[in-house]
Amino acid sequence: MVETIQWIDGAVVMIDQTRLPLEEKYVTCRSYQDVATAIRDMTIRGAPAIGVAAAMGVALGVLHASETDLDARTLDTQMEEICATLAATRPTAVNLFWAIDRMKRVYASVAQISSIWASRPVGEACSTPIATPIAAATPIAGAPRIVISRMAAATSW
């Protein structure tokens, strides 16, 4: 079966619906801006597919958020920019806004957990049940990057 949209190796791969039915071509989006272009240009069509693309675009944007400053406030600012960019692609697409709102809720819940975790001494944080998998998967203390894996998981509907 041909998948309309998939997360493959840190990228969003979608069938180019502008080429159907004559040609089966796939587009690989490596940034949230690429996803925004695909939604705006109608490369991806249909309310559910647009919603999934938007959610994956948010996850992709957070994944590639500025590496130079992982301060939580900076990540919050980047998250706002990512969501605004994707929302501007199709202002009347209900599923797009539903998906963006869902990703914002996931981000907020994970950011809250990571701020609690970051405020604890490393040894204590690693001994709590919720922090153990997070600490194992996170290369830096404070870890706004915790958000990435949780957000990517949220796109698996």
Long-range contacts (C-beta under 8 A, 24 or more apart in sequence): 4-44, 4-46, 4-49, 4-52, 5-44, 5-49, 5-52, 5-53, 5-56, 7-56, 7-59, 7-152, 7-155, 7-156, 10-60, 10-63, 11-60, 12-53, 12-56, 12-57, 12-60, 14-38, 14-43, 14-44, 14-49, 14-53, 15-44, 16-43, 17-42, 17-43, 17-44, 17-45, 17-46, 18-42, 18-43, 29-57, 29-60, 30-60, 31-60, 31-61, 31-64, 32-57, 32-58, 32-60, 32-61, 32-64, 32-82, 32-85, 32-86, 33-85, 35-60, 35-86, 36-85, 36-86, 36-88, 36-89, 39-86, 39-89, 39-90, 39-93, 39-96, 40-89, 40-90, 47-93, 47-94, 47-95, 48-95, 50-90, 50-93, 50-95, 50-96, 51-93, 51-95, 51-96, 51-98, 51-99, 52-99, 52-155, 52-157, 54-86, 54-89, 54-95, 54-96, 54-99, 54-100, 54-103, 55-99, 55-100, 55-102, 55-103, 55-154, 55-155, 56-155, 57-82, 57-86, 58-82, 58-83, 58-86, 58-99, 58-100, 58-103, 58-107, 58-151, 59-103, 59-148, 59-151, 59-152, 59-154, 59-155, 61-85, 61-86, 62-107, 62-147, 62-148, 62-151, 63-148, 63-152, 65-144, 70-140, 70-142, 70-144, 70-145, 71-144, 72-111, 72-114, 72-115, 72-142, 72-144, 75-111, 75-144, 75-147, 76-111, 79-104, 79-107, 102-154, 103-151, 103-154, 103-155, 106-150, 106-151, 106-154, 107-147, 107-151, 110-146, 110-147, 110-150, 110-151, 111-144, 111-147, 113-146, 114-142, 114-143, 114-144, 114-146, 114-147, 117-143, 117-146, 118-142, 118-143
